Amino acid sequence: MKSLNDNELAARVARDIPDGSYVNLGIGKPTHVSAFVPEGREVIYHSENGILGVGPTPPEGQEDVELIDASKRFVTAAPGAAYFEHADSFAMMRGGHIDIAVLGAYQVAENGDLANWATLDEKFPPAVGGAMDLVVGVPTILVMMRHVNRDGSPKLLRQCTYPLTGLGVVSRVYTDLVVLDVTPQGFRLVELTPGNSFDEVQALTDATILPPIPT
């Protein structure tokens, strides 16, 4: 099967972010999205540690040790970027001032439930961060994740088994194998990564994937 790498997946997510959007990028894979703004668009990226106007990762050797995002990843500042304290940053997130959040996930259920802060594995301590604030205050939640766990077990489920971050909050899921919308009927196929078949992806998914609605 064809599996997108992190940069390819980030570029695919970036294609769907509208011009002029204010977007929070969650810790981990979503941080790559800021490097792939399509030509002709302006997207204002927000990091919960207090930056509005996050740019892409700086070239090696040109990092500013005082300029990092919430993942502790070196970033650049876009022209006109602003810096502020956590209280203001979380007020933006909780107050509906961010249009889209791109988050990672351990599990997503077919009804849009999101689990991304705890696995109940003692080797991976739980870390809520700002995820619960984002899923309450941001109207569109996109999830960017690997389709399966390292052991091959599914991450797209009928029902999450890990502690939930939010109930019914996910709008769309981007994995290395497929793009799916979350609908009242469940996961609905948007597109397959080229080279993959519907049956192959369904076999790696616990929940049922519905075919696209004919146009």
PyMOL commands that set and color helices and strands:
alter all, ss='L'
color gray80, all
select helices_A, chain A and resi 6-15+29-35+86-94+131-137+198-203
alter helices_A, ss='H'
color red, helices_A
select strands_A, chain A and resi 22-25+44-47+51-54+77-83+100-103+107-109+114-115+140-145+156-157+170-175+178-183+186-192+209-210
alter strands_A, ss='S'
color yellow, strands_A
deselect
rebuild
show_as cartoon
